[in-house]
Amino acid sequence: TDFSEHGAAGCVALILLEIEAMNRMCSGLLDDAEKATLTGILRLAAAFYEANAIPPVSEDEFLGSVEHSEMTAASCTGETAQFAKAVLSEQFASDASAAFDVPRLPVINPCL
């Protein structure tokens, strides 16, 4: 459990990985700006995991974990798609990036 004011970095990372899985599955889900935002935050998350996970997780391992997503085509529309776009909004993207600013274990609780 993360008791810091920065939030559970593992939770944010898992959400971002699921959005990347959706992006790969759902043609046209994200526009170019949203894709760029997602790529940037995923790189921050990957670097965070490499520096803070025990044992360390390489960037390739971190980004490769998206292949294990259980997202389905049903995720391409409706509330799930809306959530993905909301996560990549300017405000949330800034908060998500900040989750990786302070070194600590990448735990998943409390999750949002």
Long-range contacts (C-beta under 8 A, 24 or more apart in sequence): 1-107, 1-109, 1-110, 2-104, 2-105, 2-107, 2-109, 2-110, 4-102, 4-104, 6-98, 6-99, 6-101, 6-102, 6-104, 7-95, 7-99, 7-110, 7-112, 8-99, 8-106, 8-107, 8-108, 8-109, 8-110, 8-111, 9-45, 9-48, 9-52, 9-99, 9-100, 9-104, 9-106, 9-107, 10-105, 10-106, 10-107, 10-108, 11-107, 11-108, 11-109, 11-110, 11-111, 11-112, 12-45, 12-96, 12-99, 12-100, 13-45, 13-48, 13-49, 13-62, 13-106, 14-108, 14-111, 15-87, 15-96, 15-112, 16-41, 16-42, 16-45, 16-87, 16-96, 17-42, 17-65, 17-66, 17-69, 18-69, 18-71, 19-84, 19-87, 19-88, 20-63, 20-66, 21-66, 21-69, 21-71, 22-71, 22-75, 22-76, 22-80, 22-81, 22-84, 23-84, 24-66, 25-71, 25-72, 25-73, 25-75, 25-76, 26-73, 26-75, 26-76, 26-81, 29-76, 29-81, 29-84, 30-84, 30-85, 30-88, 34-85, 34-88, 37-88, 37-93, 38-88, 40-97, 41-93, 41-96, 41-97, 44-97, 44-100, 45-100, 47-100, 48-100, 48-106, 49-106, 51-103, 52-103, 52-104, 52-105, 52-106, 53-105, 53-106, 54-105
